[in-house]
Amino acid sequence: MVRVFVDTLNPNQYTSETELLTCVKLVRAFNFSVIWLSNLPTSLFDQIKKNYQTKNFLIYPRLDLDTRKENKEDIVHLLRQNRRKYPIIGIECTTPDIAAWAAQDNRIDILKFPVLQFNKLFSLSVGNLMQKFNKFLEVPLSTLYASSERTYIPIIRETRFALSRAVKKGIPIIFNSSGSKPTDQRNPLELAALGHILCLDSQKALDGISTIPNTLLEHNLKKIDSNYIMPGVFRFNIDQNEEE
């Protein structure tokens, strides 16, 4: 089976446009077929899509919510404004309350957690809610690559404990770089190798950078289609000429 690999770019305020374009070129050169670009201004996203998208390299916008910068009320407002504009919406949960709320909000697709608090914040109760409301768990691997040597062991320990809980509950796990600069980028097999170390399952690691994110994307593209009304209900336009 030929896998369709997916990666995410998550530029921050320190990422220059030149670095961002270099990242896009690297992701394409690494043979990813799909890229999610996080939190870009519409004009810049449209420019990148126009210049770099091909039939074999598809580019989609993504919204990531940062609970360290926005309070819950602001996040709810952003969700109301943007749910139908983005096929993918993720949130980094920095408190137990935010994690429990996000796990139940049907506008949020992906939950992620600070690496050194992963196992603490991704608690048994949050895991139960994510399972019930069909949420995806994301592991941005660039944070591990960029960590200092003294934090490797606690980060890997935290992540392994958390992922073992996710696997037991059947919560889909997404691996990606979520990089903000060119040195964060890795090819799919390197990401899968680290994912294998973290979840102790090579198949789940490969699925986490291909099958699982593609399944989420396909499902959500239907939800933001202009003909979508509600789950299971779509608007169909009937051509009067065809009827005759």
C-alpha positions, 0 to 999 in steps of 0.5 A: 500500500502506498502511503500518503504522508501528511505533515504540519508547519506551525510558524511562530512570530519568529519565523520569517517568510523566507524560512516558512517558504524553505520549510514548505519546499523541504516538506515537498522534497521529503515526499510528503503529499499533504501539508497543513499550514497553521495560523497563516494570514489568508493572503500568505496562505493563498500565495503559498498555495498558488505557488507550491500546490500541485496535484501530488502536493496538497496544501490546507489551512489549519487553525491552532488555538493557544490557551497561553495567549487566549482565555477561554471566552476568546477561544470560544469566539474564535471557534464561532468565527472559524469552524467553517473556514478551516478543515483542521482545528487543534488546541494545546491544553495547558490546564486540566479544565481546558483539556476537559472542555476541549475534549467535549467541544465538537468544533475542536478536532485535535488536542495536544499537550506540553511535553513535560506535562503530557501524562499529567494533563492527558488524564484518565478522565480526559482520555475518556472524554476524547474517546467519547467525543472522537477526538484526535491526540497529536504529538508534535515531534519537533518539540522533542528534537529541540529539547535539551539532553537533560530533558530527553528521559522525562519527556520520553517517559511522559509521552510513553505513559500518555500514549499507552493510555491513548492506545488502550482507549483507541484514541487516534494518534497523529505524529508530525513535525509541527516545525516553525523553522527548517531545522525542525523538518524531518522526512516521514521515516524519521518521524515514524522512527521516533513515533515508534520509540514513543508508542512502541508500535511501528504500524501505529507510528506510520498510521499517525503520519498517513492514514489517521490525519488523512482520515480526519482531513477527508471527514472534515472537508465534507463538514466545511463543504457549502452543501453540508447541513448537519451530520448525514445531511447534505444539500443536493442541487438537481439539474432541471434539464436532466430531470426533463 
